[in-house]
Amino acid sequence: MKPLAPHLIALTLAAPAWGASDRLDGWVELGAGVTDNGNGRFGEYRQPLQTSGLFGLGGLGLTWRDGDDPYRHGYLAAVASLDQLAFEALHARQGSYRIGFDIRQFEALSRGPVSTVFADRDGVQTLPPGYGGLAGAERFDAHLGVRRERAGLDLMRQLGPWRLAARLSSENKEGGRAVGASERFGDAALLLAPVDQRHDSVDLDAAYLDGPWSLNLRGYHSRFGNDSRALGYANPVNLAAPPRTLDLGPDNGFTRVGFDGAYRFAPTRQVSWFLSRADARQDDDFLQPLLVAGQPLLDSLDAQRVDTDLRLAFHDRPGARFGYRLRWDYRERDNRTDRVQLSPSGYAHLYDSTRERLALDADYRLGGGWRWKGGAELRRVERATRALESFRDDADDRHLWSELRLPALGPLDWSLAVETTERDSDLSTARRAELNPAAPVLATPDYLLAGRNWQYRLTADLTLAEGLLLAAHYRHTRDDFRNDYLGLHGRDSDELSLTLAWQARRDLSVNAWVQHQDFHLSQNGFEFHPTGARSQANARWRQFSDDQSRALGVNLRWQARPGLVASLDLSHGENDSSYRSRWLEAADTGEAGGTSDSLPGVGVDVTRLDASLAWDYSARTRLQLRYLHERLRADDWAWGDDLFNVLAFGWTSPRHDGHALLFTLRHQFAPAP
Amino acid sequence: MIRRLPALALLWLALGAMAALAEPGADAACLMCHKGVAEGGISHSAHGLGADPAGMSPAVTCTACHGPSPAHVASPRTPPDFTFARAEGNGGDGTCLACHQQGAMAHWAFGEHAAAGVSCASCHAIHTATDPVRERGGQFGVCTDCHQREKADQLKFSRHPMAEGHVQCSDCHAPHGGSALNGLTQPTVNDTCYQCHAEKRGPFLFEHEPVQDDCTHCHLPHASVNDQLLKAREPFLCQQCHIAARHPGTLYDSARQVQRDINIVGQSCSNCHSQVHGGNHPASSTFRR
């Protein structure tokens, strides 16, 4: 990747010269930071782009306004901060035109350092000379992470009732990611696959506004290009396997043309619509040589999909107390790819769907502080699959919801809400055959599973004293699937959040919050081994997942004296997951009985602290000292350095302590006379 | 007479102010008292420009939004004709919509935020040089004042980098309403995700139905206690559907964890089935290469 900094400097210096009568103000910021990161890591995203201990911080912002026409202005800013490099430039006349440009660079790291058996990790990964297997193999350190560089150009022109706008965007992604590869059962390996992708898009919008009409003609085109289309590799686990190639994703393109708008009969009555047609294509050629010998080569592996969207909505508020909204949506996903045969047993697997939704919702102010909102919705989804066989599955959802805001009880404002969705599905013969209890293939997916979902919410705001507010929110969700045999069996979650906002004094505000989430899921399986090779041949099991997430935080802002402000943002989160299972007897649907087992728990604790002290040395000059800390401890049995001996990839659970100390001086320029 | 001087002085100020309000540059009178507002930034923003010399934009003055407010001028303790803080629910939105009515604003009055009584001024700072909710680094803080769950989500194991502003709420959500489902910026969930994850857009020769149907069948959009924003951990997530003979139907218990079974450690199912988002390779009929 080309370094971004020279481009930023060049663009900054190329800013237009300002006229003598114009007003120019701006700011400059200089500083330095130091971090203890030994491996370039500080959290998942907030790691320094500069990986050494000491690094510079800087920024420059200039705002210009035309002395004769203050509606004409420009803006230019360049920033090198802890976690990103960015440049923005804008030239505009309010309500007339706008030209804007921005570019940013930032990086995401994935879980810290890894080790692999491959010394060469470019297009073809070959095993080192003399490699005889994982035992005693040399380890090579590698870096997992993706650096993104995003640039955009914004253009806008207002011509009377017309506003023409365009946004051109480009993103480059470079780095490496872990990807699995296998020859057959039992010889999987993780590889470090290069990421070298580019995504360009253009968004066009012609908007017309005149009287009751608001119309938008939109066009969107996007092109994705992958410069690392394939990864050749030698299997480090199965040395007898021939060299193979992984498909890292073909180029693709997407074009959408849409027309949406609204007609306002009255300020409170409007009809709106949205029509669009999109075309998605891929252009794949690299796999041609890989097709099975003896099979006729195909002219093309291209694929095409056409999406059509139609939406119509009518909104009306006949009076101050009552309003309603009626909506109809239709979407069709039409896969136009040929059902090609790619190998003796491999047919392309293609998916189509149509969705239709009709919804009515309304709100009514009853007086006396009572307010009701509610609605009903009908959804129908038809999903069709074309492979060796073709089949279609349908699902019908009926959704009802109601929310009641009650009169205040003294200092307490509160509301209650309940919603429910009932789903019926009409599964194809092929799908039902896959559920054969004697030899199941696929359980019914979540979105086709008949059952009922319930959701309850309670929201309350309690004013405890002047300047002291407690807000509470509770939500319970439950799915009751009509599915006792295989797949999802039950699912429920609880969520509670409390927030305390305290304006202690004019110069001191404190905000504290607590959040708790519980998520439970149970599902049934069937260990189908007719030969009895495994411990539990032809036996059913049930597995329970329990995820918990607890978080709390405190924000404080204290103006100790004029020009001196201290702020603190401290947050801590604990996430735990546990997994239990038990074998079921033939007609067993309960939780008790049977041989049970538990996997070790998985835990992730995160603590973040962001504390700063800002001192206004003068009306234009501010000094700021900022300290950042992140402590992350993940304990996950799925990872460990011993994975190197299993998957040829040493990858441990992330644990890190990051500290960064930043000092900056910011000076505000005086406006030009 | 001396005792009447303060009153006369006030009258003089009020008359002067009212005369100033009659002029195009009416803000001058307001700024006699509200100097801090100007220094705080409104003079640097589009809302402090006064009359448009080219006549292309409506004049944006204090009185354009707060009304002529003669009573307030005469007696500062009397509120202006209109104040956003005192407006109930969306009462102040009409003032903003008088100018901001193009594009997505056509849907504002009927959108989710308006229905919940969230007004323009609930999120937007008008009197400052920059509006935090329109700043990449500031938007998350504004949105999570109400959307507390998304704030806590940033402390989960896998997450979209929203706290840092690398992903903004408005990258995916249309806060002013629109015709798309679920308040999204794009027609569907998947189209929204493909804005950044275009490599998963396909179309592929081997499509994985739930992936093409809706990313949220498997992923949580904001954050998850599981890796890769997954709703449940592999292999248990995959086993909600894949239950066929041999390894998909195996109960992965502590014995297999101790054995370091490749179907449960590392990336679990994805150790082999790495192309779950779709593929073109002949081996992609089982999403392996």
Interface residues (C-beta under 8 A of the other chain):
Chain A: D25 E44 Y45 R46 T63 D68 D69 P70 Y71 D83 Q84 R93 Q94 G95 S96 F106 A108 Q158 R163 E171 A178 V179 G180 A181 S182 F185 G186 A188 A189 L190 Q197 H199 S201 D205 A207 L209 S214 N216 S222 F224 N226 R244 T245 L246 D247 G249 P250 N252 F254 G258 D260 G261 A262 R264 P267 T268 Q270 S272 W273 F274 S276 A278 A280 R281 Q282 D284 L287 L290 L291 V292 L301 A303 Q304 R305 D307 D309 R311 A313 H315 R325 D329 R331 R333 N335 T337 V340 L342 S343 S345 G346 Y347 A348 H349 L350 Y351 S353 R357 D363 K373 R383 T385 A439 P440 V441 L442 A443 T444 P445 D446 Y447 H473 L486 G487 L488 E495 S497 T499 W513 Q515 Q517 L521 Q523 G525 F526 E527 F528 H529 R534 Q536 W541 Q543 S545 D547 Q548 S549 A551 G553 S571 H572 G573 N575 D576 S577 Y579 S581 W583 D597 S598 L599 P600 V602 V604 V606 R608 A634 W637 A638 W639 G640 D642 L643 N645 V646 L647 F649 W651
Chain B: H44 A46 L49 G50 D52 P53 A54 M56 S57 Q101 Q102 G103 A106 H107 A109 F110 A115 Q148 R149 K151 A152 Q154 L155 K156 F157 R159 P161 E164 H166 S179 A180 L181 P187 T188 D191 Y194 Q195 C196 A198 E199 K200 R201 G202 P203 F204 L205 F206 E207 E209 P210 Q212 D213 D214 H217 V225 N226 A232 R233 F236 Q239 Q240 C241 H242 I243 A244 A245 R246 H247 G249 T250 L251 Y252 D253 S254 A255 Q257 R260 I262 I264 V265 G266 Q267 S268 S270 N271 C272 H273 S274 Q275 G279 N280 H281 P282 S284 S285 R288 R289
